[in-house]
Amino acid sequence: MFRNVVCGLSLVAIALSTGCQSKPGSVTAKRTVVVWSEGTAPKDVYPNDINGAIAEGLKDLKGWDVVVAGIDGPAQGLPDELLNRADVLIWWGHKRHGEVKDELVNKIVKRVKEDGMGFISLHSSHFAKPNKALMGTACSWGAYVGDSTTLAVHVKDAKHPIAKGVKDFTVEHSERYSDPYAVPTPDSVVFDGVATLKDGKVDPSQVGLAWQIGKGKMFYFQAGHETNPIFYDANVRKIMLNAVQWAAPKK
């Protein structure tokens, strides 16, 4: 009979320090998704930062612990105990990429490539160290311009599990990333989209891309600038739910 985990039975576990610890010899019945961000989103848009908003949207995950982590916690929010039990890691970064330690990046890459941990990268995390290490490329976009108003997201690969139950939708979008995106050819472009610019012009681009990286699965979602509250949007939350379940290694 399994012994209970000390703090692994709550729906959302806050891991800004050391995370939940298991008793020696205990078994964690639930799966774990860690939502990491750097704490730089404006409080008037994301009072509990972007990781808090995403974690809230994952509350309907059954049989999962949703752990919120951040760069200012011990071990930059990902102590070995937490990283090693993570089935999926969601990463949002922007201004503090350079502060992330290479040692942590190497551990994340190993967990993905060798152990099969899923990795979900969001918006400006295209330049995050773990994202670049997993892609092995510059991960740059053709342009980064704050001249858009909305992004119409289209389901491009309707058969992909991340697209399940998602229909075309539009979100507030103030910073466009323009193709090309300097990454390996994805296994699937799950979503593409069209940004409407302030001058009335439009700019099409890839929005959601998926890869197999070693033993792990990786998904990048382009939208998600910190001044746009898209992580409260029901459509985006559905994508995050689907992406977590798709990226998790099979057990």
N, C-alpha and C positions, 0 to 999 in steps of 0.2 A: 504494500500500500504506500502510495506517495506521501511524503511529509510535506506540510505546508511551507511555502516560501515566505520569508519574513515580511517582505513588502511587495510581493509580486502579484497580489490579487486585486489591487485597485485598478480602475479603468484607465486613469491617467496618472502615471507616476512622475513626479517632478524630480529630474536628475541634474540639477544645477551644481550639485556637489559631487558626491561619490556614487550616486545611484543606489538601487536596491541591492541588498546583499542577501545571498541564500545561506541557510545553515549548511554546515558541512554534510555532505552526503545527500542533500535534498535534491529534488528534481523539479524544475520549473515546467509546469504543464502548459502555460501560455507561451505564445510566441511574442516577440518583442520588436517593435519599430521605434527607432530613436529619431526624433525631429530636432535637428541642430540648426541654430542660427547665431549670428554675431552680435545681436542686440543693438543694431543701428537704425531700425525702422522708426519713423516718427510715432510718438505716443498717441497723437490725435487720430492716427489711422489704425495702428496696431498697439493698443494699450498693453497687451501681454506679448508683444513682439510677434514676428511672423511665425516662429515655431509654436507659440501658444495658439495662434489662430488655426494653424494646420492641425495641431493636436486635437483641438476642439472639433474639427471637421472629421476626425477619425474615430470619434466616440462610438460609432456604430459598428466598428470592427469587433466581431465576436471571437473570443478566445485569444485576444491580444492584450498585451500591456503597451500603452503608448507613453513613451518616455520623452520628456522635454529636456534638452541639453543645450548648453551655450559655451562660447569661447572663454568666458570669464570664470567658469567653474574649474575645480581641480582637474589636472590633466586635460585642460581645455575642453572640459565637458564630457570627455570620452575615456574614463579610466578603463584599464584592461578588462575588468570584470564586466562592465557594461558593453563595451565594444565586442567582447567575445561572445556575449549572448544575444547580440542584435541579429535579427534575421534580415532587417532592412534598415538602412540609414538614409534619412532625407536631409539634404544640405542646402541651406540658403546663406549666401555670403555676398558681400559687396565691397566694403571699404577696408576690410581687415584681412584680406587674403594673405598678405605677407607675414602676419603674426602667427599663422598656423605652422606649427613645428613640423619639420620634415620627418621626424621620427613618427609622429602621429599619422602623417600621410602614408608612410610606408606600411604602417599597421593596417590602415584602411584598405590599401591596395591589396595587401596579402589576404585580408578577410574576403574581399570580393573575388579575386582571381583564383585563390587556392581553396577557400572554404565555402564559396557560393553565396556570401551575403549580398543582398540586393542594394543598389545605390541609386537614389533619385536626386537629381541635381536641378536646381530651380533658378531661372532667370540669370542674374549676374554671377551665379556660381559657375558659369561657363569658364570664368577665369580663376576659379577656386583651385587650390593646389591638388586636392584629390581628383577633381574632374579632369584636370590636364594630365595628371599622371595616369589615369585610367584610359584616357583617349590617346595619349602619346603624341599629341599634335598641339599646335598653337591655340586651338579653340577660340579663335577670333571670328567675329562677324564682319561682314562687308562694311557696315556702318552702325554707329550708335548715336541716334539723334532724338532729342526730346521734342519732336514736332508732331506727334500723333495724338489722336483723341480717343479712338476706339480700335479694338481688334476683333474682327469677326473670325471665330475659330470654326474650322470645318473638319468634320470627321473624314479622313482620307483613307484609312485602313479600317473599315467597319468590322472586319473579322478579328481584329486584334483584341485580346482580353482587356486592354486598357480602355478601349473604346466602348465596352459593353454598357448599354443603357445611356450612352451620351449622344445627344443630338447637337447640331450646329447651334452656336450661341455667340453672343457678343459681350465683351467686357470693356470697362474703362481701361485706357492704355495710353500712357503719356510718353513712353520711351520705346522707340522701335529699334529692333535689331534687323538689319537687312542681310539677305543672302548675298554671297555664299557664306556658309558656316564651315570653318576649317577643322573638320573632324573626319574620322573614317566613315565610309559609307554605312549608314544605319541598316540594320536588318529590316526595320520598318519605319516609315514616316507615318505615325499614327494620326497626327493632326497637322494640318497646315492652316494658313490664315491670311487675312488681308487687313492691313492697318490703314485706317482712314486718316489722312494728314490734315493739319490745320488749314492748309491751302486748298483742300478739296481733292487733292490727288490721292492715289492709293499705292500701297507697297505690299506685294505678296511675299510671304516667307514661310519657312518651315517652323512649326510650333512645338510639336511633340515627337521626339525621336527615340528609338529603342535599339539596344545592342545586347549581344551576349559577349561578356568580357571574361575570358577564362571560364570558370565554373559559375560566375555570377551574372546577373542581369542588371542592366543599367537603363534608366529612362531620364531624358532631359526635357524639361518643359520651359519654353522660352519666355512666356508671359510671367509677370510677377514683380514688377518694380515696386519699391517700398512705399511709394506715394499712392498706389492704386490698391484698393481693398479687395482684390480679386480672390484672396484666399478665404473670404466669407461667401463667395459665390457658390451656389449649389452645384453648378456644372463643374467648376474647378474642384470642388470637394469630392465629387463623384470620380473625377479623374484620379485624384490622389488616393482614394480608397481602392480603386481598381489597380493602380500602379503598385501599391504596397502588396496587394495579394498576388499580382503577377510576378513581382520581383523576388518575393520570398522563395528561398530554396524549398524544394519538396522534401517532405519528411515521411 
